[in-house]
Amino acid sequence: MMDQEIKEGGFDRRMLEALVCPRTQSRLEYDAAKQELISRKAGLAFPIRNGIPVMLTEEAREID
């Protein structure tokens, strides 16, 4: 049975406890609808592809 913490796309939300923004070292927020990890402090959204967060600033998109 699939763990309830794992959501669509295979991303395990428990990873948020270990991951930080590579630019600012700040906390990340999970956007399930867009499959992204958001760094409000850096103004970046990091994509999640096939359940794996891509934590490269060159792969992130800028947010407001």
N, C-alpha and C positions, 0 to 999 in steps of 0.2 A: 504494500500500500504506500502511495506517495505521501511523504511528510507534508503536513499542512502548512509548514513555513515556506515551502517551495511553491512559487506562483507560476503563471503562464510564462512560457519561454524557458523554463528551467532555472530561473534566477532564485537563489536561496537568500531570502531577506536577512538571514543571520550574518551574511557577509558584510552587511553594513556596519557591524560592530568592529570589523577589522580594517575596512577600507577607509581611506581619507583622500581628499583632493590632492593630487600630485603637485599642484602649484602652490596652494595655501596651507596644506595639512589640516584643513578644516573638515567638519562633519559633512556627510553627503545625505541627500534625501532621495528616496526611490519614487520614480514616477512610473507606475505600472502601465498606464495607458500608452505612454510613449516609449516604454522600455528604455529608460535612461536613469542615470544617477546624476543628481543636480548638486552643483556646488554654488550656493547663493553668493558666497564670499568672492569667488573667482568669476562669477557670471558665466559659468560653463555647464554644459550638459554632456555627460559622457554616455555613449551608446552601450547598450547591452545586446550582444549578438550571440544567438544560440545559447543563452543563459550565462554568458561570460562577459563581465564588464570590461570594456576597452578603456583603460585608464591612461591613454596617451593624449596629451593636450592638443596635438595636431589632428586627432580624430574627433575632438569635442566640438560642439557647436556653441556659439555665443548666445546667451540669453539676456533678457532685459533685467 
